[in-house]
Amino acid sequence: MIHLVATSHGTDNPQGREAVNLIRDQLTALVEAQAPGTYTVHEAYVDVQEPALPQVLQALPSGARAVLVPLLLSPGYHTEQDMKQAAAQATHLTTAIARALGPSAALAKLQLQRLEEAGWDGYDDIALAAAGSSRADGREAVLYQAEVFSSLLSRPVPYGFIADIEPTIEQAWESNQADYISTYLLARGYFHSKLTKAYLGTEKAAVTEPLVLPGDAASATVVASVALERATEALAALSA
């Protein structure tokens, strides 16, 4: 049995929780369809919610193989500190840590879907909004996602962070007076609320929904498929 520990940040937002649970459910469905009885998908968090990742790992049987699968869009403190520390402490397991979900062309297509749902006509200017990271690798991953998204749309898409990290989303918006803000967030929560409050009623730009919404199994399956790709890569390295 291979244990896939699907690890997200955690949120107080009920709709955000529902969306992340749906991703995890779709990941379970994918692995059961691909290899029945081979994988078990576990729920874990690095902040806000329980069960905490270290607790989940400690509860797994000695000698088991576990892949920590970040349900996180970019690398950062949680992947490089929290997850690595939890894996190192789980000395009774053979562990690997999968890459973060992004950058990803599949996620860029979800961004496009949300843009079109918000009314984008294919011509208006866009800026990409991400949460933000104190780590350079996390910020670089967002840059790469913006490049992937720009390539998909065949137009430049400046990016900025919702957190107080430069470039800020306001700086990105000012660079092209974007009509739409493409939300590069996994689900509703603190950062999406902050973003919508900043632009709601200002007539500056429309803010798209995040990648996965409650009840949207199709978008959750896209994200779960990316997560499974990352897990498969990590498992291959573990078995090498």
Buried (B, 14 or more C-beta within 10 A) or exposed (E): EBBBBBBBBBBEBEBBBBBBBBBBBBBBBBBEEEEEEEBBBBBBBBEBBEEBBBEBBEEBEEEBBBBBBBBBBBBBBBBBEBBBEBBEBBEEBBBBBBBBBBBBEBBBBBBBBBBEEBEBEEEBBBBBBBBBBEBEEBBBBBBBBBBBBBEBBEBEBBBBBBBEBEBBBBBBBBBBEBBBBBBBBBBBBBBBEBBBEBBEEEEBBBBBBBBBBBEBBEBBBBBBBBBBBBBBBBBEEBEE
